[in-house]
């Protein structure tokens, strides 16, 4: 086995410790015009760059990080979307680049299907772990999502579902 190959699953080590970023929340993907729906608001120029968005007919969303531990100390982090109540969007935007950001706590629902689990719509809590990073999904009353956050996962159950 080559030195740059994982001894656990045989895949190249650069397939581990990955970051996978969803461009849009799944409810926005279901709209005919997606992010081009009239009166859509994005925090940045494109959905990929944005950390917040509001799309009529879909809702209000904030980007979050979903860390998944793999066996052997590796991790896959998903840049997913959290659906929040529309009344939370402006207060979130107001503190995002301010010192108060460190105290941000958001409750909502997971707005992306994460393979292999799915979990779209699971209730979640996101908090700031590092003031220089997007909030992390830190808890969920959903037993399946709670297991995703707290248990290490075999490489062969996760890595085949990631984009190349």
C-alpha positions in Angstrom: 0.0 0.0 0.0 1.4 3.4 -0.9 2.2 6.0 1.8 -0.4 8.4 0.4 -3.1 5.7 0.6 -5.4 5.2 3.6 -4.6 2.0 5.5 -8.3 1.7 6.5 -10.1 2.0 3.2 -7.4 2.0 0.5 -8.4 5.4 -0.9 -6.1 8.2 -1.6 -5.5 10.3 1.6 -6.6 13.4 -0.3 -10.2 11.9 -0.3 -10.2 12.3 3.5 -10.5 15.5 5.6 -12.8 16.9 2.9 -15.0 19.9 2.7 -18.2 19.6 0.7 -20.2 22.8 0.1 -23.8 22.8 -0.9 -24.6 25.7 -3.3 -28.3 26.0 -2.5 -30.7 24.7 0.2 -32.9 21.9 -1.1 -36.1 23.9 -0.8 -34.6 26.5 -3.2 -33.6 23.7 -5.6 -37.3 22.8 -5.8 -38.3 26.2 -7.1 -38.5 26.7 -10.9 -36.3 29.8 -10.9 -34.2 28.7 -7.9 -32.0 31.6 -6.7 -33.3 33.7 -9.6 -36.8 33.8 -8.0 -37.9 37.5 -8.0 -37.1 39.3 -4.7 -34.4 36.8 -3.6 -31.8 38.3 -1.3 -28.2 36.9 -1.0 -25.6 38.0 1.4 -22.9 37.9 -1.3 -22.8 37.9 -5.1 -23.6 34.2 -5.7 -25.3 31.5 -3.6 -21.9 29.6 -3.5 -20.2 32.6 -1.8 -23.2 33.6 0.3 -23.6 32.8 4.0 -27.3 33.9 4.1 -30.2 34.0 1.7 -33.9 34.6 1.6 -35.9 33.2 -1.2 -39.6 33.8 -1.6 -41.5 30.5 -1.6 -38.6 28.7 0.1 -37.5 30.6 3.2 -34.6 32.1 5.0 -31.3 30.3 5.3 -27.9 30.6 7.0 -24.8 28.6 6.1 -23.6 26.1 8.7 -20.8 23.6 9.0 -21.7 20.0 9.7 -18.7 18.0 10.9 -18.7 14.2 10.4 -16.0 12.2 12.1 -14.5 9.2 10.2 -12.7 6.3 11.6 -8.9 6.9 12.0 -9.2 10.6 13.0 -10.4 11.9 9.6 -13.3 14.3 9.1 -15.7 15.4 6.3 -17.2 18.8 6.8 -20.3 19.7 5.0 -21.1 23.4 4.3 -24.8 23.0 4.5 -27.8 25.4 4.9 -29.9 25.9 8.0 -33.5 26.9 7.5 -34.5 29.6 10.0 -37.6 31.6 10.9 -37.6 34.7 8.6 -37.6 37.0 11.7 -34.2 35.6 12.7 -32.5 36.6 9.4 -31.9 40.3 10.0 -30.7 40.0 13.6 -28.3 37.3 12.4 -27.1 39.5 9.6 -26.6 42.4 12.0 -24.2 40.4 14.3 -22.4 38.3 11.6 -19.4 40.6 11.3 -19.6 42.0 14.8 -18.0 41.0 18.1 -21.4 39.7 19.2 -21.2 37.0 16.5 -19.4 34.7 19.1 -22.7 34.4 21.0 -24.8 33.6 18.0 -27.1 30.6 18.5 -29.5 29.5 15.8 -32.3 27.0 15.8 -34.0 25.7 12.7 -34.0 22.8 10.4 -31.3 21.1 8.2 -32.1 22.4 4.7 -29.9 19.9 2.7 -30.0 16.2 2.3 -26.7 14.8 3.4 -25.8 11.4 1.9 -26.0 8.7 3.0 -28.3 9.8 5.8 -30.8 12.2 4.2 -31.9 14.1 7.3 -33.5 17.0 5.4 -35.8 18.9 7.8 -34.2 17.5 11.0 -34.3 20.1 13.8 -30.9 21.5 14.6 -29.0 24.0 16.8 -26.0 25.8 15.4 -23.5 27.8 17.4 -20.2 29.6 16.8 -17.1 27.6 17.8 -14.6 30.0 16.2 -15.3 33.7 15.5 -13.5 33.3 12.1 -15.7 30.4 10.9 -19.3 29.7 10.0 -21.5 28.4 12.8 -21.3 24.7 13.4 -24.3 22.4 13.7 -23.7 21.4 17.4 -26.9 19.6 18.5 -30.1 18.0 17.3 -33.0 16.3 19.0 -33.2 14.0 16.0 -31.5 10.7 17.0 -30.2 10.0 13.5 -28.6 13.5 13.2 -27.3 13.3 16.7 -25.5 10.0 15.8 -24.0 11.7 12.7 -22.6 14.4 14.9 -21.2 12.2 17.7 -20.1 8.9 16.3 -17.2 8.1 14.0 -18.2 6.6 10.7 -16.5 4.0 8.5 -14.9 5.4 5.4 -16.8 3.1 3.1 -20.1 4.4 4.4 -19.4 8.0 3.7 -16.6 8.6 1.1 -18.4 6.9 -1.9 -21.3 9.5 -1.5 -19.1 12.5 -1.8 -18.6 14.4 -5.1 -15.3 13.9 -6.9 
